[in-house]
Amino acid sequence: MLLAEPSGWPDAIAASNAQVMVCALGTTMAKVEKDEEAFRAVDHELVLACGQAAKTAGIEHFILVSSIGADPLAKAFYLRVKGGVEDALGRLRFRRLDIVQPGLIRGRRKESRPLERLAMWLSSVLDLFLHGKYRRYRSIRAETLAGAIFALAQQKAAGRFVHDYDAMDRVIRRVGD
């Protein structure tokens, strides 16, 4: 395990000699006290800096944990930032770029977020009603998301791939076969 302050991340990433980089950096608007620039500094600038450091270090496969609905033209600031960093990473031209776009991620949290806890509890019922084009908004267990990332890290095909709920499920099953 390598530990470094963000300013030292490029050296740590290079020292890792990794073949695949997984980036799950992100914050919440609550943590940055609704400061859009502080949010962008983490969810766009730090993520992009990791991508650039990975590219410089010769890492050819980058996996980003983003969000369902990410779109640089979205009305919602959060989704616009996520979509913008997805596009910026695409311009770095990794041999393979996997973008996972989960809905609500269910699992234990270190901090207490009452509304998110309620959403996790409700999601198990709401997910049953999400069919067709709405399936992509289903929640996902953190362990399942980790399994999808592990499966994607083993993929060899070149290109840019975006994975929603069903695509993550398919890649897990394909590796399990």
SULCORHU-V442188 format. One record per residue. RES is the residue in one small letter. NEAR is the number of other ideal C-beta (glycine too) atoms within 12 Angstrom. Layout:
res=RES near=NEAR
res=RES near=NEAR
//
This chain:
res=m near=6
res=l near=17
res=l near=11
res=a near=17
res=e near=11
res=p near=19
res=s near=11
res=g near=15
res=w near=29
res=p near=25
res=d near=17
res=a near=23
res=i near=29
res=a near=22
res=a near=17
res=s near=23
res=n near=14
res=a near=23
res=q near=21
res=v near=30
res=m near=42
res=v near=31
res=c near=38
res=a near=26
res=l near=27
res=g near=28
res=t near=27
res=t near=20
res=m near=21
res=a near=17
res=k near=18
res=v near=20
res=e near=12
res=k near=14
res=d near=16
res=e near=19
res=e near=17
res=a near=20
res=f near=31
res=r near=25
res=a near=22
res=v near=29
res=d near=39
res=h near=35
res=e near=23
res=l near=27
res=v near=41
res=l near=31
res=a near=29
res=c near=40
res=g near=37
res=q near=27
res=a near=30
res=a near=37
res=k near=27
res=t near=19
res=a near=27
res=g near=19
res=i near=31
res=e near=24
res=h near=34
res=f near=44
res=i near=43
res=l near=44
res=v near=35
res=s near=42
res=s near=36
res=i near=37
res=g near=26
res=a near=38
res=d near=24
res=p near=23
res=l near=14
res=a near=20
res=k near=11
res=a near=19
res=f near=23
res=y near=30
res=l near=23
res=r near=24
res=v near=38
res=k near=39
res=g near=30
res=g near=28
res=v near=41
res=e near=40
res=d near=27
res=a near=31
res=l near=38
res=g near=27
res=r near=17
res=l near=30
res=r near=18
res=f near=33
res=r near=22
res=r near=29
res=l near=38
res=d near=40
res=i near=40
res=v near=42
res=q near=34
res=p near=39
res=g near=31
res=l near=33
res=i near=33
res=r near=26
res=g near=20
res=r near=14
res=r near=18
res=k near=7
res=e near=12
res=s near=11
res=r near=19
res=p near=12
res=l near=14
res=e near=21
res=r near=17
res=l near=16
res=a near=21
res=m near=25
res=w near=16
res=l near=17
res=s near=26
res=s near=18
res=v near=14
res=l near=21
res=d near=24
res=l near=13
res=f near=14
res=l near=23
res=h near=14
res=g near=10
res=k near=12
res=y near=18
res=r near=22
res=r near=28
res=y near=25
res=r near=32
res=s near=30
res=i near=38
res=r near=25
res=a near=20
res=e near=16
res=t near=25
res=l near=36
res=a near=23
res=g near=23
res=a near=40
res=i near=34
res=f near=22
res=a near=29
res=l near=35
res=a near=24
res=q near=21
res=q near=28
res=k near=16
res=a near=15
res=a near=14
res=g near=17
res=r near=23
res=f near=30
res=v near=32
res=h near=34
res=d near=30
res=y near=33
res=d near=26
res=a near=26
res=m near=40
res=d near=25
res=r near=19
res=v near=31
res=i near=28
res=r near=15
res=r near=18
res=v near=19
res=g near=13
res=d near=8
//
